[in-house]
C-alpha cells in the first residue's frame, strides 16, 4: 500500500468506512471495518492524519487514535456536507471527510478531555431531569383537570394540587392511588434535580474561568458553566463576532450584487448555549424596563426605544457572547459600564 497522508472515517456504532489518499491525492484505501478490526489497523499503521465528523462518541475515538501516534482532527458535520458527492452512502461520506480535511480554511473542533465530557454530561442530565419533571407535572395537571381540579401556574403549586387530590373523596380510589404514584415520581425528580444542581455549583466554584464569566450580567452560574464547558479553546475564534456567529446569534446574510440583505438570526451552533444566553438577556431586560436594572446603559436604552423587546434580548445576548469571548481569551474580569467608561475601555461592558 502507498503511504497514506490522510484518512477520513465515517463512523457508526459498529461499522467504520475508511477513505485514504496518498501523496499524489490518489485514493488508495477504501475499506469497511468492524470496530475491533479498525483499531488493530490503526495500531499497526504508521502515524498519519485522520479526520472524523464531530459527535458525542468521536472524542473518545479521537483520544484513542491520538494515543497510537496519529494526528486526529474533528470536523463539524455541516462543514463536511458540501463535499459529499451525488449519492449519499458511507463511502461517499468518508471521501467527503477526507476531502474536507485537506482544505486550508477548514475549521476543526477541539478534542474534549474525559473531564470536559463529564461536565457536559452533568449539564445534560440536569436538563433531561427538568424536562421529565415538567412532563410529570403536566400529566398531573391534565389528569386532575379531568376530575374538575384546576391548579394555578407554577411547579410550586403541584404539591398543593397533590394534597387536594389525596383528600378529595369524590375522586375514585384508583385515581387517588395513581395520583400518589405520580406525586412520588415528581418528588423524586425534585430531589435529583437539587442534587445535580449542587454538583454543578461545586463544579462552577472549582473553575476559575466560569467564576469570571458569571460576573457578566445575564450569564449566571448555568450560562458561565456552559460557556466554559462548550468552548474549551476560545482562542480558535478570530473575534467575538465569529464566536457569536458560531452560536447562531448573528443575522443571516443574503447579500448579492453589492446589496446587503440581512435576515433573522441563523440559529446555528449549540441550541442549549444560545437559549441560556437569550434567557439571561431577557431576564436582564425585564429589570431594565421597570427601572430596577443597574445595567441600563445608553446603548441598551436607545435600542429598547427603537426595537421590540425580544429583538433587543437577542442583540443583548449577542453582545454578552462577545464579552464572554473576550474575557475567556484575555483572562480579564468583567468591567461594569461606569468603571469601563472612566477607564476609557468599554469593550468589557454592556455599553
C-alpha positions, 0 to 999 in steps of 0.5 A, spaced: 500 500 500 502 507 498 503 511 504 497 514 506 497 522 508 490 522 510 484 518 512 477 520 513 472 515 517 465 515 517 463 512 523 457 508 526 456 504 532 459 498 529 461 499 522 467 504 520 468 506 512 475 508 511 477 513 505 485 514 504 489 518 499 496 518 498 501 523 496 499 524 489 491 525 492 490 518 489 485 514 493 488 508 495 484 505 501 477 504 501 475 499 506 469 497 511 471 495 518 468 492 524 470 496 530 475 491 533 478 490 526 479 498 525 483 499 531 488 493 530 489 497 523 490 503 526 495 500 531 499 497 526 499 503 521 504 508 521 502 515 524 498 519 519 492 524 519 485 522 520 479 526 520 472 524 523 465 528 523 464 531 530 459 527 535 458 525 542 462 518 541 468 521 536 472 524 542 473 518 545 475 515 538 479 521 537 483 520 544 484 513 542 487 514 535 491 520 538 494 515 543 497 510 537 501 516 534 496 519 529 494 526 528 486 526 529 482 532 527 474 533 528 470 536 523 463 539 524 458 535 520 455 541 516 462 543 514 463 536 511 456 536 507 458 540 501 463 535 499 459 529 499 458 527 492 451 525 488 449 519 492 449 519 499 452 512 502 458 511 507 463 511 502 461 517 499 461 520 506 468 518 508 471 521 501 467 527 503 471 527 510 477 526 507 476 531 502 474 536 507 480 535 511 485 537 506 482 544 505 486 550 508 480 554 511 477 548 514 475 549 521 476 543 526 473 542 533 477 541 539 478 534 542 474 534 549 478 531 555 474 525 559 473 531 564 470 536 559 465 530 557 463 529 564 461 536 565 457 536 559 454 530 561 452 533 568 449 539 564 445 534 560 442 530 565 440 536 569 436 538 563 433 531 561 431 531 569 427 538 568 424 536 562 421 529 565 419 533 571 415 538 567 412 532 563 410 529 570 407 535 572 403 536 566 400 529 566 398 531 573 395 537 571 391 534 565 389 528 569 386 532 575 383 537 570 379 531 568 376 530 575 374 538 575 381 540 579 384 546 576 391 548 579 394 555 578 401 556 574 407 554 577 411 547 579 410 550 586 403 549 586 403 541 584 404 539 591 398 543 593 394 540 587 397 533 590 394 534 597 387 536 594 387 530 590 389 525 596 383 528 600 378 529 595 373 523 596 369 524 590 375 522 586 375 514 585 380 510 589 384 508 583 385 515 581 387 517 588 392 511 588 395 513 581 395 520 583 400 518 589 404 514 584 405 520 580 406 525 586 412 520 588 415 520 581 415 528 581 418 528 588 423 524 586 425 528 580 425 534 585 430 531 589 435 529 583 434 535 580 437 539 587 442 534 587 445 535 580 444 542 581 449 542 587 454 538 583 454 543 578 455 549 583 461 545 586 463 544 579 462 552 577 466 554 584 472 549 582 473 553 575 476 559 575 474 561 568 466 560 569 467 564 576 469 570 571 464 569 566 458 569 571 460 576 573 457 578 566 450 580 567 445 575 564 450 569 564 449 566 571 452 560 574 448 555 568 450 560 562 458 561 565 458 553 566 456 552 559 460 557 556 466 554 559 464 547 558 462 548 550 468 552 548 474 549 551 479 553 546 476 560 545 482 562 542 480 558 535 475 564 534 478 570 530 473 575 534 467 575 538 463 576 532 465 569 529 464 566 536 457 569 536 456 567 529 458 560 531 452 560 536 447 562 531 446 569 534 448 573 528 443 575 522 443 571 516 446 574 510 443 574 503 447 579 500 448 579 492 450 584 487 453 589 492 446 589 496 446 587 503 440 583 505 440 581 512 435 576 515 433 573 522 438 570 526 441 563 523 440 559 529 446 555 528 451 552 533 449 549 540 441 550 541 442 549 549 448 555 549 444 560 545 437 559 549 441 560 556 444 566 553 437 569 550 434 567 557 439 571 561 438 577 556 431 577 557 431 576 564 436 582 564 431 586 560 425 585 564 429 589 570 431 594 565 424 596 563 421 597 570 427 601 572 430 596 577 436 594 572 443 597 574 445 595 567 441 600 563 446 603 559 445 608 553 446 603 548 441 598 551 436 604 552 436 607 545 435 600 542 429 598 547 426 605 544 427 603 537 426 595 537 421 590 540 423 587 546 425 580 544 429 583 538 433 587 543 434 580 548 437 577 542 442 583 540 443 583 548 445 576 548 449 577 542 453 582 545 454 578 552 457 572 547 462 577 545 464 579 552 464 572 554 469 571 548 473 576 550 474 575 557 475 567 556 481 569 551 484 575 555 483 572 562 480 579 564 474 580 569 468 583 567 468 591 567 461 594 569 459 600 564 461 606 569 468 603 571 469 601 563 467 608 561 472 612 566 477 607 564 476 609 557 475 601 555 468 599 554 469 593 550 468 589 557 461 592 558 454 592 556 455 599 553 
